[in-house]
Amino acid sequence: FLDKNLYIRRFTPAAAAVVNLRPGDVNRPISDFTHQVENINLEDFVKSVLESKEAVEQEGFNTNTNESLLLRAYPYRKEGGGVDGVVLTFLEVTEIKGMQSQLKEANTVLETVYDTSPVGFALHDENLKFLRVNKVLAEIDDLPVEEHVGKLVTEVIPSAVGERALTMHQQVLATGEPILDVEFEGELPAKPGDYRYWTASYFPIE
């Protein structure tokens, strides 16, 4: 906790581990201290809160512990609404950063599958509306990719084929179990007279 002149009012042991503080450092300016957060000017960071009167945040890296940190600074106000100082927090987010990296890698793999697979793929949300489709499925339906997004399968394929597909979606959502190798046959509204056969599988996403 800093006052409006950026002098330390009080701090927690966890903060002391980052900013090299000791119990006797209360009432000293934050500019007197070194810290372990790479590439962040701590004094400028908290000054920006006093100037803007808005909360700020920035990611950093603790070179002493090899941990990722999220720094947040908030104005705190006295009675009457004036800003009376700054609350500075350090949140350790190493695990979250690792998960974000894994998610990015998974998304890259997913993008490759969507772009290169000879099989039609679709992703639906919890309301069973299309979130995305690949070009192969769009060509099967004879509709542009953008004509799928945000719609139910029965809106894209208003026929018995679409109704049966929606039933599969509902069953997977209700049971959480996949449905594999369902055989379809019939005509699509976009291709009347063109009788086709498909095999489809449906999987839940947890």
Residue pairs with C-beta under 8 A, 6 or more apart in sequence:
1 8
1 9
1 10
1 11
1 76
1 85
1 86
1 87
1 88
2 8
2 9
2 30
2 46
2 85
2 86
2 87
2 88
3 9
3 84
3 85
4 50
4 83
4 84
4 85
4 86
5 29
6 29
6 30
6 31
6 43
6 46
6 47
6 50
6 86
7 27
7 28
7 29
7 30
8 21
8 25
8 26
8 27
8 28
8 29
8 30
9 26
9 27
9 85
10 26
11 19
11 21
11 25
11 26
14 90
15 21
15 88
15 90
16 22
17 65
18 35
18 36
18 37
18 62
18 69
18 90
19 30
19 33
19 34
19 35
19 36
19 42
20 33
20 34
20 35
20 36
21 33
25 32
25 33
30 42
30 43
30 46
31 43
33 42
35 42
36 62
36 63
36 64
36 65
37 60
37 61
37 62
37 63
37 69
37 71
37 90
38 60
38 61
38 62
38 63
39 60
39 61
40 58
40 60
40 71
42 88
45 56
45 58
45 71
45 73
45 88
46 73
46 86
46 88
48 56
48 73
49 55
49 56
49 73
49 74
49 75
49 83
49 86
50 75
50 83
50 86
53 75
53 83
54 75
55 72
55 73
55 74
55 75
56 72
56 73
57 70
57 71
57 72
57 73
58 70
58 71
59 68
59 69
59 70
59 71
59 93
60 68
60 69
60 70
60 71
61 67
61 68
61 69
62 68
62 69
62 92
67 92
67 94
68 92
68 93
68 94
68 96
68 97
69 90
69 91
69 92
69 93
70 90
70 91
70 93
71 88
71 89
71 90
71 91
72 88
72 89
72 91
73 86
73 87
73 88
73 89
74 86
74 87
74 89
75 83
75 85
75 86
75 87
76 83
76 84
76 85
76 86
76 87
77 83
77 84
78 84
113 121
114 121
114 132
114 134
115 134
117 134
117 136
118 136
119 136
120 133
120 134
120 136
120 137
120 140
121 133
121 134
121 136
121 137
122 130
122 132
122 133
122 134
122 137
122 148
123 130
123 131
123 132
123 133
123 205
124 130
124 131
124 169
125 131
126 173
128 152
128 153
128 166
128 169
128 170
128 173
129 150
129 151
129 152
130 148
130 149
130 150
130 151
130 152
130 153
130 156
131 149
132 145
132 148
132 149
133 141
133 145
133 148
133 149
134 145
135 145
137 148
138 144
138 145
138 147
138 148
140 198
141 148
141 156
141 157
141 188
141 190
142 188
142 190
142 191
143 156
143 190
147 156
148 156
152 166
153 162
153 165
153 166
153 169
154 162
154 163
154 165
154 166
155 162
156 162
157 165
157 188
157 189
158 189
159 186
159 187
159 188
159 189
160 186
161 184
161 186
161 187
161 188
164 184
165 184
165 200
168 179
168 182
168 200
168 202
169 202
171 179
171 202
172 178
172 179
172 202
172 203
172 204
173 204
176 204
176 206
177 204
178 201
178 202
178 203
178 204
179 201
179 202
180 201
180 202
181 199
181 200
181 201
182 199
182 200
182 201
182 202
183 197
183 198
183 199
184 197
184 198
184 199
184 200
185 195
185 196
185 197
185 198
186 195
186 196
187 193
187 194
187 195
187 196
188 194
188 196
